[in-house]
Every structure is written in C-alpha cells, then in structure tokens.
Amino acid sequence: MWDIGNRAADGERELSIARLWVEFEPELGPGETADVRLAPLQPGQWQHLKPGDVIFMHETQPVAGIAEIIEVLPPRA
C-alpha cells in the first residue's frame, strides 16, 4: 500500500495498492535499495505522479519504504 498523495473525502490519507517487483535482483533485504516496478491496481489514481516524485510504502506504521519515481508508463491495454 502506497501513500501517493491522494486524500479521502474526509481529508484523511488514502493509500493505494500496487503490485511490486524488484528489477535485476533476486531479492531486496532490509535497508537495501534497488530499482522496482509498480503495477497499480487502479492506474487512474496514480496519473498525477511524475519522475522525481517521492512516494511512501506502508504495511503498518512507520513507513516501510520510500520510492522515487524515475519513469511513468501508460497502462497496457
């Protein structure tokens, strides 16, 4: 679940879901960095993101990971 800046009607943070996989590495351990790909479950919620934006991964509190957007591709048909 990702905090990509969206808010619910009541102003609370709204987390968005995306499938994640690590590129070019067999696994990613705690504290390590790697290129990853995200495949949003609802791509329309992610359209405002652009290279350079920073988003935050959540499983519980605190933040579980941080990602900087380096590329945005349109959804596949």
PyMOL commands that set and color helices and strands:
alter all, ss='L'
color gray80, all
select helices_A, chain A and resi 43-46
alter helices_A, ss='H'
color red, helices_A
select strands_A, chain A and resi 2-3+18-22+36-40+54-57+65-68
alter strands_A, ss='S'
color yellow, strands_A
deselect
rebuild
show_as cartoon
